[in-house]
Amino acid sequence: MCITVSTVSLIVHIFSFFYMYKDPHINRFFSYLNLFTFFMLFLIVSNNLILMFWGWEGVGICSFLLINFWYTRIAANKSALKAVFINKISDIFFLYGIILFILEFNTTEIPVILCLVPFLKKKSFIAVDYIFSY
């Protein structure tokens, strides 16, 4: 996955360089693009759900910055706000999932969770059990 993300990122960087070479704010754009690539790699190499969430948040922030790069355009502002709204909805579900994993496995370490999954008791739906048991 790291090779895939790095290869796609390289292609996007090359295309962006030739597309934006006359733009006066090219340095800011490439800063956002590099930060996006960093957080994407951070997201996929995380072995902990909390670190994965930080990577997810970083990707979301960088998406907002890249979409709203030409901030004087109304369409860019609206699109960036829509992206933030959708990301915040997914953040809620991501955090809810992390909480369920903590309640079920008492850890956020992904390798530990993967080792413990076969030992789970049969449950109809894990979220329903936790919501209605308290």
VEXFIGU-190950 format. One record per atom (N, C-alpha, C): x, y, z; residue in three letters; residue number from 1. Coordinates in Angstrom, 2 decimals. Each point is the difference from the previous one (the first is absolute). Example, Ala and Ser with C-alpha at 12.3 -4.5 7.8 and 13.67 -1.06 7.14 Angstrom:
BEGIN
+---------+---------+---------+------+------+
!       x !       y !       z ! fifi ! titi !
+---------+---------+---------+------+------+
!   13.19 !   -5.69 !    7.80 !  ALA !    1 !
!   -0.89 !    1.19 !    0.00 !  ALA !    1 !
!    0.90 !    1.20 !    0.00 !  ALA !    1 !
!   -0.35 !    1.05 !   -0.72 !  SER !    2 !
!    0.82 !    1.19 !    0.06 !  SER !    2 !
!   -0.77 !    1.09 !    0.73 !  SER !    2 !
+---------+---------+---------+------+------+
This chain:
BEGIN
+---------+---------+---------+------+------+
!       x !       y !       z ! fifi ! titi !
+---------+---------+---------+------+------+
!    0.82 !   -1.19 !    0.00 !  MET !    1 !
!   -0.82 !    1.19 !    0.00 !  MET !    1 !
!    0.88 !    1.26 !    0.00 !  MET !    1 !
!    1.10 !   -0.05 !    0.71 !  CYS !    2 !
!    0.91 !    1.16 !    0.00 !  CYS !    2 !
!    0.53 !    0.29 !   -1.40 !  CYS !    2 !
!    0.31 !   -1.05 !   -0.73 !  ILE !    3 !
!    0.50 !    0.18 !   -1.37 !  ILE !    3 !
!   -1.09 !    0.62 !   -0.87 !  ILE !    3 !
!   -1.23 !   -0.47 !    0.16 !  THR !    4 !
!   -1.11 !    0.55 !   -0.79 !  THR !    4 !
!   -0.22 !    1.47 !    0.31 !  THR !    4 !
!   -0.07 !    0.35 !    1.29 !  VAL !    5 !
!   -0.21 !    1.40 !    0.38 !  VAL !    5 !
!    1.16 !    0.87 !   -0.48 !  VAL !    5 !
!    1.21 !   -0.48 !    0.16 !  SER !    6 !
!    1.16 !    0.78 !   -0.43 !  SER !    6 !
!    0.04 !    0.18 !   -1.52 !  SER !    6 !
!   -0.36 !   -1.04 !   -0.73 !  THR !    7 !
!    0.00 !    0.10 !   -1.47 !  THR !    7 !
!   -1.07 !    0.96 !   -0.49 !  THR !    7 !
!   -1.20 !   -0.14 !    0.53 !  VAL !    8 !
!   -1.08 !    0.92 !   -0.39 !  VAL !    8 !
!    0.35 !    1.43 !    0.40 !  VAL !    8 !
!    0.57 !    0.16 !    1.17 !  SER !    9 !
!    0.39 !    1.33 !    0.45 !  SER !    9 !
!    1.08 !    0.60 !   -0.90 !  SER !    9 !
!    0.95 !   -0.80 !   -0.42 !  LEU !   10 !
!    1.03 !    0.48 !   -0.91 !  LEU !   10 !
!   -0.62 !    0.46 !   -1.32 !  LEU !   10 !
!   -0.91 !   -0.78 !   -0.54 !  ILE !   11 !
!   -0.66 !    0.37 !   -1.25 !  ILE !   11 !
!   -0.79 !    1.30 !    0.17 !  ILE !   11 !
!   -0.71 !    0.13 !    1.13 !  VAL !   12 !
!   -0.76 !    1.24 !    0.26 !  VAL !   12 !
!    0.95 !    1.18 !    0.15 !  VAL !   12 !
!    1.12 !   -0.19 !    0.66 !  HIS !   13 !
!    0.97 !    1.09 !    0.16 !  HIS !   13 !
!    0.56 !    0.44 !   -1.37 !  HIS !   13 !
!    0.33 !   -0.97 !   -0.83 !  ILE !   14 !
!    0.54 !    0.35 !   -1.34 !  ILE !   14 !
!   -1.05 !    0.74 !   -0.82 !  ILE !   14 !
!   -1.22 !   -0.53 !   -0.02 !  PHE !   15 !
!   -1.07 !    0.66 !   -0.74 !  PHE !   15 !
!   -0.25 !    1.42 !    0.54 !  PHE !   15 !
!   -0.04 !    0.12 !    1.32 !  SER !   16 !
!   -0.27 !    1.30 !    0.62 !  SER !   16 !
!    1.09 !    1.01 !   -0.32 !  SER !   16 !
!    1.24 !   -0.47 !   -0.05 !  PHE !   17 !
!    1.09 !    0.92 !   -0.31 !  PHE !   17 !
!   -0.18 !    0.61 !   -1.39 !  PHE !   17 !
!   -0.32 !   -0.84 !   -0.98 !  PHE !   18 !
!   -0.17 !    0.52 !   -1.36 !  PHE !   18 !
!   -1.31 !    0.77 !   -0.15 !  PHE !   18 !
!   -1.00 !   -0.33 !    0.77 !  TYR !   19 !
!   -1.29 !    0.68 !   -0.08 !  TYR !   19 !
!    0.06 !    1.38 !    0.65 !  TYR !   19 !
!    0.76 !    0.12 !    1.07 !  MET !   20 !
!   -0.02 !    1.23 !    0.80 !  MET !   20 !
!    1.31 !    0.78 !   -0.04 !  MET !   20 !
!    0.84 !   -0.23 !   -0.97 !  TYR !   21 !
!    1.32 !    0.63 !    0.03 !  TYR !   21 !
!   -0.05 !    1.51 !   -0.05 !  TYR !   21 !
!   -1.08 !    0.61 !   -0.50 !  LYS !   22 !
!   -0.10 !    1.46 !   -0.06 !  LYS !   22 !
!   -0.76 !    0.59 !    1.19 !  LYS !   22 !
!   -0.57 !   -0.83 !    0.83 !  ASP !   23 !
!   -0.78 !    0.49 !    1.14 !  ASP !   23 !
!    0.94 !    0.64 !    1.02 !  ASP !   23 !
!   -0.33 !    1.19 !    0.49 !  PRO !   24 !
!    0.89 !    0.67 !    0.96 !  PRO !   24 !
!    0.03 !   -0.68 !    1.38 !  PRO !   24 !
!   -0.98 !   -0.84 !    0.28 !  HIS !   25 !
!   -0.07 !   -0.66 !    1.31 !  HIS !   25 !
!    0.32 !   -1.49 !   -0.08 !  HIS !   25 !
!    0.86 !   -0.36 !   -0.92 !  ILE !   26 !
!    0.34 !   -1.41 !   -0.20 !  ILE !   26 !
!    0.67 !   -0.61 !    1.23 !  ILE !   26 !
!    0.76 !    0.80 !    0.72 !  ASN !   27 !
!    0.67 !   -0.52 !    1.21 !  ASN !   27 !
!   -1.02 !   -0.42 !    1.06 !  ASN !   27 !
!   -1.04 !    0.80 !    0.17 !  ARG !   28 !
!   -1.05 !   -0.34 !    0.96 !  ARG !   28 !
!   -0.73 !   -1.27 !   -0.43 !  ARG !   28 !
!   -0.28 !   -0.10 !   -1.31 !  PHE !   29 !
!   -0.69 !   -1.18 !   -0.51 !  PHE !   29 !
!    0.82 !   -1.26 !    0.25 !  PHE !   29 !
!    1.29 !    0.05 !   -0.29 !  PHE !   30 !
!    0.83 !   -1.18 !    0.20 !  PHE !   30 !
!    0.22 !   -0.31 !    1.48 !  PHE !   30 !
!   -0.06 !    1.00 !    0.84 !  SER !   31 !
!    0.04 !   -0.26 !    1.44 !  SER !   31 !
!   -1.22 !   -0.80 !    0.42 !  SER !   31 !
!   -1.18 !    0.41 !   -0.48 !  TYR !   32 !
!   -1.23 !   -0.74 !    0.31 !  TYR !   32 !
!    0.05 !   -1.42 !   -0.57 !  TYR !   32 !
!    0.50 !   -0.12 !   -1.22 !  LEU !   33 !
!    0.04 !   -1.30 !   -0.65 !  LEU !   33 !
!    0.98 !   -0.94 !    0.71 !  LEU !   33 !
!    1.14 !    0.52 !    0.40 !  ASN !   34 !
!    0.96 !   -0.81 !    0.75 !  ASN !   34 !
!   -0.55 !   -0.41 !    1.36 !  ASN !   34 !
!   -0.69 !    0.93 !    0.65 !  LEU !   35 !
!   -0.61 !   -0.32 !    1.29 !  LEU !   35 !
!   -1.09 !   -1.06 !   -0.16 !  LEU !   35 !
!   -0.77 !    0.10 !   -1.08 !  PHE !   36 !
!   -1.02 !   -1.01 !   -0.28 !  PHE !   36 !
!    0.64 !   -1.38 !   -0.18 !  PHE !   36 !
!    1.08 !   -0.05 !   -0.75 !  THR !   37 !
!    0.71 !   -1.26 !   -0.22 !  THR !   37 !
!    0.55 !   -0.56 !    1.31 !  THR !   37 !
!    0.55 !    0.87 !    0.83 !  PHE !   38 !
!    0.51 !   -0.43 !    1.30 !  PHE !   38 !
!   -1.10 !   -0.62 !    0.84 !  PHE !   38 !
!   -1.15 !    0.68 !    0.11 !  PHE !   39 !
!   -1.07 !   -0.52 !    0.83 !  PHE !   39 !
!   -0.62 !   -1.27 !   -0.60 !  PHE !   39 !
!   -0.03 !   -0.12 !   -1.32 !  MET !   40 !
!   -0.50 !   -1.22 !   -0.62 !  MET !   40 !
!    0.92 !   -1.18 !    0.36 !  MET !   40 !
!    1.31 !    0.22 !   -0.08 !  LEU !   41 !
!    0.94 !   -1.06 !    0.38 !  LEU !   41 !
!   -0.09 !   -0.30 !    1.50 !  LEU !   41 !
!   -0.17 !    1.04 !    0.80 !  PHE !   42 !
!   -0.17 !   -0.16 !    1.45 !  PHE !   42 !
!   -1.23 !   -0.84 !    0.30 !  PHE !   42 !
!   -1.07 !    0.26 !   -0.74 !  LEU !   43 !
!   -1.25 !   -0.74 !    0.17 !  LEU !   43 !
!    0.18 !   -1.48 !   -0.29 !  LEU !   43 !
!    0.68 !   -0.32 !   -1.07 !  ILE !   44 !
!    0.06 !   -1.41 !   -0.41 !  ILE !   44 !
!    1.08 !   -0.80 !    0.73 !  ILE !   44 !
!    0.98 !    0.65 !    0.62 !  VAL !   45 !
!    1.02 !   -0.77 !    0.72 !  VAL !   45 !
!   -0.28 !   -0.08 !    1.50 !  VAL !   45 !
!   -1.06 !    0.63 !    0.46 !  SER !   46 !
!   -0.33 !   -0.02 !    1.42 !  SER !   46 !
!   -0.40 !   -1.39 !    0.44 !  SER !   46 !
!    0.49 !   -0.42 !    1.14 !  ASN !   47 !
!   -0.40 !   -1.29 !    0.55 !  ASN !   47 !
!   -0.86 !    0.18 !    1.26 !  ASN !   47 !
!   -0.50 !    1.21 !    0.16 !  ASN !   48 !
!   -0.78 !    0.36 !    1.16 !  ASN !   48 !
!   -1.19 !    0.81 !   -0.50 !  ASN !   48 !
!   -1.18 !   -0.25 !    0.54 !  LEU !   49 !
!   -1.20 !    0.69 !   -0.46 !  LEU !   49 !
!    0.05 !    1.51 !    0.27 !  LEU !   49 !
!    0.64 !    0.39 !    1.09 !  ILE !   50 !
!    0.09 !    1.44 !    0.32 !  ILE !   50 !
!    0.92 !    0.70 !   -1.01 !  ILE !   50 !
!    1.13 !   -0.61 !   -0.31 !  LEU !   51 !
!    0.89 !    0.58 !   -1.00 !  LEU !   51 !
!   -0.66 !    0.01 !   -1.37 !  LEU !   51 !
!   -0.75 !   -1.04 !   -0.30 !  MET !   52 !
!   -0.73 !   -0.06 !   -1.26 !  MET !   52 !
!   -1.00 !    1.16 !   -0.08 !  MET !   52 !
!   -0.65 !    0.30 !    1.13 !  PHE !   53 !
!   -0.95 !    1.11 !    0.03 !  PHE !   53 !
!    0.72 !    1.33 !   -0.22 !  PHE !   53 !
!    1.20 !    0.17 !    0.56 !  TRP !   54 !
!    0.76 !    1.23 !   -0.25 !  TRP !   54 !
!    0.33 !    0.14 !   -1.49 !  TRP !   54 !
!    0.40 !   -1.10 !   -0.62 !  GLY !   55 !
!    0.26 !    0.02 !   -1.44 !  GLY !   55 !
!   -1.26 !    0.35 !   -0.78 !  GLY !   55 !
!   -1.13 !   -0.58 !    0.41 !  TRP !   56 !
!   -1.28 !    0.30 !   -0.64 !  TRP !   56 !
!   -0.34 !    1.48 !    0.13 !  TRP !   56 !
!    0.19 !    0.56 !    1.17 !  GLU !   57 !
!   -0.27 !    1.43 !    0.21 !  GLU !   57 !
!    0.94 !    0.86 !   -0.85 !  GLU !   57 !
!    1.27 !   -0.39 !   -0.06 !  GLY !   58 !
!    0.96 !    0.76 !   -0.81 !  GLY !   58 !
!   -0.38 !   -0.01 !   -1.47 !  GLY !   58 !
!   -0.43 !   -1.15 !   -0.50 !  VAL !   59 !
!   -0.45 !   -0.09 !   -1.39 !  VAL !   59 !
!   -1.22 !    0.89 !   -0.21 !  VAL !   59 !
!   -0.90 !    0.03 !    0.97 !  GLY !   60 !
!   -1.18 !    0.85 !   -0.10 !  GLY !   60 !
!    0.35 !    1.49 !   -0.03 !  GLY !   60 !
!    0.91 !    0.40 !    0.85 !  ILE !   61 !
!    0.42 !    1.41 !    0.03 !  ILE !   61 !
!    0.70 !    0.38 !   -1.30 !  ILE !   61 !
!    0.87 !   -0.87 !   -0.47 !  CYS !   62 !
!    0.70 !    0.28 !   -1.26 !  CYS !   62 !
!   -0.95 !    0.00 !   -1.18 !  CYS !   62 !
!   -1.02 !   -0.84 !    0.03 !  SER !   63 !
!   -1.01 !    0.03 !   -1.06 !  SER !   63 !
!   -0.69 !    1.35 !   -0.03 !  SER !   63 !
!   -0.37 !    0.51 !    1.18 !  PHE !   64 !
!   -0.61 !    1.32 !    0.07 !  PHE !   64 !
!    0.93 !    1.05 !   -0.59 !  PHE !   64 !
!    1.27 !   -0.03 !    0.39 !  LEU !   65 !
!    0.95 !    1.00 !   -0.49 !  LEU !   65 !
!    0.20 !   -0.09 !   -1.51 !  LEU !   65 !
!    0.08 !   -1.21 !   -0.52 !  LEU !   66 !
!    0.20 !   -0.16 !   -1.45 !  LEU !   66 !
!   -1.25 !    0.39 !   -0.79 !  LEU !   66 !
!   -1.17 !   -0.37 !    0.49 !  ILE !   67 !
!   -1.23 !    0.37 !   -0.71 !  ILE !   67 !
!   -0.18 !    1.51 !    0.02 !  ILE !   67 !
!    0.34 !    0.62 !    1.12 !  ASN !   68 !
!   -0.19 !    1.44 !    0.17 !  ASN !   68 !
!    1.28 !    0.78 !   -0.36 !  ASN !   68 !
!    0.85 !   -0.57 !   -0.85 !  PHE !   69 !
!    1.26 !    0.66 !   -0.35 !  PHE !   69 !
!   -0.24 !    1.39 !   -0.58 !  PHE !   69 !
!   -0.91 !    0.10 !   -0.96 !  TRP !   70 !
!   -0.37 !    1.31 !   -0.52 !  TRP !   70 !
!   -1.17 !    0.51 !    0.82 !  TRP !   70 !
!    0.32 !    0.50 !    1.19 !  TYR !   71 !
!   -1.01 !    0.35 !    0.99 !  TYR !   71 !
!   -0.86 !    1.20 !   -0.39 !  TYR !   71 !
!    0.38 !    0.73 !   -1.05 !  THR !   72 !
!   -0.82 !    1.14 !   -0.42 !  THR !   72 !
!   -1.20 !   -0.44 !   -0.86 !  THR !   72 !
!   -0.03 !   -1.26 !   -0.40 !  ARG !   73 !
!   -1.10 !   -0.52 !   -0.81 !  ARG !   73 !
!   -1.08 !   -0.59 !    0.91 !  ARG !   73 !
!   -1.23 !    0.44 !   -0.22 !  ILE !   74 !
!   -1.13 !   -0.46 !    0.81 !  ILE !   74 !
!   -0.19 !   -1.52 !   -0.14 !  ILE !   74 !
!    0.14 !   -0.52 !   -1.21 !  ALA !   75 !
!   -0.19 !   -1.44 !   -0.21 !  ALA !   75 !
!    1.02 !   -0.81 !    0.79 !  ALA !   75 !
!    1.22 !    0.48 !    0.09 !  ALA !   76 !
!    1.03 !   -0.69 !    0.78 !  ALA !   76 !
!   -0.36 !    0.01 !    1.49 !  ALA !   76 !
!   -0.49 !    1.14 !    0.48 !  ASN !   77 !
!   -0.40 !    0.09 !    1.41 !  ASN !   77 !
!   -1.13 !   -0.96 !    0.32 !  ASN !   77 !
!   -1.00 !   -0.03 !   -0.87 !  LYS !   78 !
!   -1.15 !   -0.89 !    0.24 !  LYS !   78 !
!    0.42 !   -1.47 !   -0.05 !  LYS !   78 !
!    0.83 !   -0.34 !   -0.96 !  SER !   79 !
!    0.46 !   -1.39 !   -0.12 !  SER !   79 !
!    0.84 !   -0.41 !    1.21 !  SER !   79 !
!    0.85 !    0.90 !    0.47 !  ALA !   80 !
!    0.84 !   -0.30 !    1.16 !  ALA !   80 !
!   -0.85 !   -0.19 !    1.25 !  ALA !   80 !
!   -1.02 !    0.82 !    0.17 !  LEU !   81 !
!   -0.88 !   -0.16 !    1.15 !  LEU !   81 !
!   -0.80 !   -1.30 !   -0.08 !  LEU !   81 !
!   -0.40 !   -0.38 !   -1.20 !  LYS !   82 !
!   -0.70 !   -1.27 !   -0.17 !  LYS !   82 !
!    0.92 !   -1.17 !    0.37 !  LYS !   82 !
!    1.26 !    0.09 !   -0.41 !  ALA !   83 !
!    0.96 !   -1.06 !    0.34 !  ALA !   83 !
!    0.19 !   -0.08 !    1.52 !  ALA !   83 !
!    0.09 !    1.14 !    0.67 !  VAL !   84 !
!    0.16 !    0.00 !    1.45 !  VAL !   84 !
!   -1.23 !   -0.62 !    0.66 !  VAL !   84 !
!   -1.17 !    0.34 !   -0.47 !  PHE !   85 !
!   -1.24 !   -0.54 !    0.56 !  PHE !   85 !
!   -0.04 !   -1.52 !   -0.13 !  PHE !   85 !
!    0.30 !   -0.50 !   -1.16 !  ILE !   86 !
!    0.00 !   -1.45 !   -0.22 !  ILE !   86 !
!    1.08 !   -0.68 !    0.85 !  ILE !   86 !
!    1.18 !    0.63 !    0.09 !  ASN !   87 !
!    1.07 !   -0.57 !    0.83 !  ASN !   87 !
!   -0.39 !   -0.05 !    1.46 !  ASN !   87 !
!   -0.70 !    1.00 !    0.48 !  LYS !   88 !
!   -0.39 !    0.01 !    1.41 !  LYS !   88 !
!   -1.03 !   -1.09 !    0.30 !  LYS !   88 !
!   -0.88 !   -0.28 !   -0.96 !  ILE !   89 !
!   -0.94 !   -1.10 !    0.18 !  ILE !   89 !
!    0.77 !   -1.32 !    0.10 !  ILE !   89 !
!    0.96 !   -0.19 !   -0.89 !  SER !   90 !
!    0.78 !   -1.24 !    0.05 !  SER !   90 !
!    0.88 !   -0.05 !    1.25 !  SER !   90 !
!    0.45 !    1.15 !    0.49 !  ASP !   91 !
!    0.78 !    0.04 !    1.24 !  ASP !   91 !
!   -0.81 !   -0.54 !    1.18 !  ASP !   91 !
!   -1.27 !    0.35 !    0.05 !  ILE !   92 !
!   -0.87 !   -0.47 !    1.09 !  ILE !   92 !
!   -0.08 !   -1.52 !   -0.02 !  ILE !   92 !
!   -0.20 !   -0.58 !   -1.19 !  PHE !   93 !
!   -0.09 !   -1.45 !   -0.10 !  PHE !   93 !
!    1.35 !   -0.66 !    0.27 !  PHE !   93 !
!    1.07 !    0.63 !   -0.41 !  PHE !   94 !
!    1.34 !   -0.53 !    0.26 !  PHE !   94 !
!    0.24 !   -0.05 !    1.51 !  PHE !   94 !
!   -0.29 !    1.10 !    0.69 !  LEU !   95 !
!    0.18 !    0.04 !    1.46 !  LEU !   95 !
!   -0.90 !   -1.01 !    0.70 !  LEU !   95 !
!   -1.22 !   -0.14 !   -0.50 !  TYR !   96 !
!   -0.92 !   -0.99 !    0.56 !  TYR !   96 !
!    0.58 !   -1.40 !   -0.15 !  TYR !   96 !
!    0.57 !   -0.29 !   -1.15 !  GLY !   97 !
!    0.63 !   -1.30 !   -0.22 !  GLY !   97 !
!    1.19 !   -0.21 !    0.93 !  GLY !   97 !
!    0.80 !    1.03 !    0.19 !  ILE !   98 !
!    1.14 !   -0.10 !    0.92 !  ILE !   98 !
!   -0.48 !   -0.29 !    1.42 !  ILE !   98 !
!   -1.06 !    0.68 !    0.41 !  ILE !   99 !
!   -0.55 !   -0.24 !    1.34 !  ILE !   99 !
!   -0.49 !   -1.44 !    0.13 !  ILE !   99 !
!   -0.68 !   -0.51 !   -1.04 !  LEU !  100 !
!   -0.46 !   -1.39 !    0.05 !  LEU !  100 !
!    1.18 !   -0.97 !    0.08 !  LEU !  100 !
!    1.07 !    0.27 !   -0.73 !  PHE !  101 !
!    1.17 !   -0.87 !    0.08 !  PHE !  101 !
!    0.63 !    0.05 !    1.39 !  PHE !  101 !
!    0.05 !    1.18 !    0.60 !  ILE !  102 !
!    0.55 !    0.12 !    1.35 !  ILE !  102 !
!   -0.86 !   -0.77 !    1.00 !  ILE !  102 !
!   -1.34 !    0.12 !   -0.14 !  LEU !  103 !
!   -0.89 !   -0.71 !    0.91 !  LEU !  103 !
!    0.10 !   -1.51 !   -0.17 !  LEU !  103 !
!    0.16 !   -0.45 !   -1.22 !  GLU !  104 !
!    0.03 !   -1.44 !   -0.27 !  GLU !  104 !
!    1.36 !   -0.63 !    0.28 !  GLU !  104 !
!    1.09 !    0.68 !   -0.40 !  PHE !  105 !
!    1.33 !   -0.61 !    0.07 !  PHE !  105 !
!    0.93 !    0.65 !    1.01 !  PHE !  105 !
!   -0.38 !    1.12 !    0.58 !  ASN !  106 !
!    0.82 !    0.74 !    0.96 !  ASN !  106 !
!    1.34 !    0.44 !   -0.58 !  ASN !  106 !
!    0.05 !    0.24 !   -1.28 !  THR !  107 !
!    1.23 !    0.46 !   -0.65 !  THR !  107 !
!   -0.36 !    0.72 !   -1.30 !  THR !  107 !
!    0.95 !    0.79 !   -0.48 !  THR !  108 !
!   -0.15 !    0.63 !   -1.31 !  THR !  108 !
!    1.07 !   -0.50 !   -0.97 !  THR !  108 !
!    0.79 !   -0.95 !    0.43 !  GLU !  109 !
!    1.06 !   -0.56 !   -0.85 !  GLU !  109 !
!   -0.62 !   -0.95 !   -1.03 !  GLU !  109 !
!    0.18 !    0.29 !   -1.27 !  ILE !  110 !
!   -0.62 !   -0.78 !   -1.06 !  ILE !  110 !
!    0.49 !   -1.45 !   -0.04 !  ILE !  110 !
!    1.30 !   -0.27 !    0.14 !  PRO !  111 !
!    0.42 !   -1.42 !    0.01 !  PRO !  111 !
!   -0.63 !   -0.80 !    1.14 !  PRO !  111 !
!   -0.14 !    0.60 !    1.16 !  VAL !  112 !
!   -0.62 !   -0.69 !    1.14 !  VAL !  112 !
!   -1.47 !   -0.27 !   -0.29 !  VAL !  112 !
!   -0.69 !    0.99 !   -0.56 !  ILE !  113 !
!   -1.42 !   -0.17 !   -0.34 !  ILE !  113 !
!   -0.16 !   -1.13 !   -1.01 !  ILE !  113 !
!    0.85 !   -0.03 !   -1.02 !  LEU !  114 !
!   -0.09 !   -1.06 !   -1.01 !  LEU !  114 !
!    0.24 !   -1.38 !    0.59 !  LEU !  114 !
!    0.85 !   -0.08 !    1.02 !  CYS !  115 !
!    0.24 !   -1.29 !    0.65 !  CYS !  115 !
!   -1.18 !   -0.43 !    0.88 !  CYS !  115 !
!   -0.72 !    0.97 !    0.55 !  LEU !  116 !
!   -1.10 !   -0.31 !    0.91 !  LEU !  116 !
!   -1.34 !   -0.23 !   -0.70 !  LEU !  116 !
!   -0.13 !    0.42 !   -1.23 !  VAL !  117 !
!   -1.28 !   -0.12 !   -0.72 !  VAL !  117 !
!   -0.51 !   -1.44 !   -0.05 !  VAL !  117 !
!    0.84 !   -1.01 !   -0.26 !  PRO !  118 !
!   -0.55 !   -1.37 !   -0.05 !  PRO !  118 !
!   -0.61 !   -0.48 !    1.33 !  PRO !  118 !
!    0.35 !    0.64 !    1.10 !  PHE !  119 !
!   -0.49 !   -0.43 !    1.31 !  PHE !  119 !
!   -1.25 !    0.75 !    0.44 !  PHE !  119 !
!   -0.55 !    0.82 !   -0.87 !  LEU !  120 !
!   -1.23 !    0.72 !    0.33 !  LEU !  120 !
!   -1.16 !   -0.97 !    0.15 !  LEU !  120 !
!   -0.88 !    0.31 !    0.93 !  LYS !  121 !
!   -1.23 !   -0.76 !    0.11 !  LYS !  121 !
!   -0.91 !    0.41 !   -1.14 !  LYS !  121 !
!   -0.88 !   -0.89 !   -0.40 !  LYS !  122 !
!   -0.96 !    0.34 !   -1.05 !  LYS !  122 !
!   -0.96 !    1.05 !    0.54 !  LYS !  122 !
!   -0.08 !    1.12 !   -0.70 !  LYS !  123 !
!   -0.93 !    1.06 !    0.37 !  LYS !  123 !
!   -0.78 !    0.38 !   -1.24 !  LYS !  123 !
!   -1.24 !    0.42 !    0.23 !  SER !  124 !
!   -0.82 !    0.38 !   -1.15 !  SER !  124 !
!    0.56 !    1.25 !   -0.66 !  SER !  124 !
!    0.24 !    1.00 !    0.81 !  PHE !  125 !
!    0.56 !    1.25 !   -0.52 !  PHE !  125 !
!    0.65 !    0.71 !    1.16 !  PHE !  125 !
!    1.29 !    0.14 !   -0.05 !  ILE !  126 !
!    0.77 !    0.49 !    1.14 !  ILE !  126 !
!   -0.47 !    1.37 !    0.49 !  ILE !  126 !
!   -0.33 !    0.90 !   -0.93 !  ALA !  127 !
!   -0.40 !    1.35 !    0.38 !  ALA !  127 !
!   -1.30 !   -0.03 !    0.78 !  ALA !  127 !
!   -0.94 !   -0.83 !   -0.40 !  VAL !  128 !
!   -1.29 !   -0.07 !    0.69 !  VAL !  128 !
!    0.18 !   -0.51 !    1.40 !  VAL !  128 !
!    0.88 !   -0.97 !    0.21 !  ASP !  129 !
!    0.23 !   -0.52 !    1.34 !  ASP !  129 !
!    0.53 !    1.07 !    0.94 !  ASP !  129 !
!    0.90 !    0.82 !   -0.47 !  TYR !  130 !
!    0.55 !    1.03 !    0.87 !  TYR !  130 !
!   -0.98 !    1.15 !    0.23 !  TYR !  130 !
!   -0.78 !    0.33 !   -0.99 !  ILE !  131 !
!   -0.95 !    1.10 !    0.16 !  ILE !  131 !
!   -1.08 !   -0.37 !    1.00 !  ILE !  131 !
!   -0.53 !   -1.21 !   -0.10 !  PHE !  132 !
!   -1.15 !   -0.37 !    0.82 !  PHE !  132 !
!    0.38 !   -0.69 !    1.31 !  PHE !  132 !
!    1.27 !   -0.28 !    0.23 !  SER !  133 !
!    0.37 !   -0.67 !    1.24 !  SER !  133 !
!    0.29 !    0.99 !    1.13 !  SER !  133 !
!    0.10 !    1.28 !   -0.30 !  TYR !  134 !
!    0.31 !    0.97 !    1.06 !  TYR !  134 !
!   -1.21 !    0.77 !    0.44 !  TYR !  134 !
+---------+---------+---------+------+------+
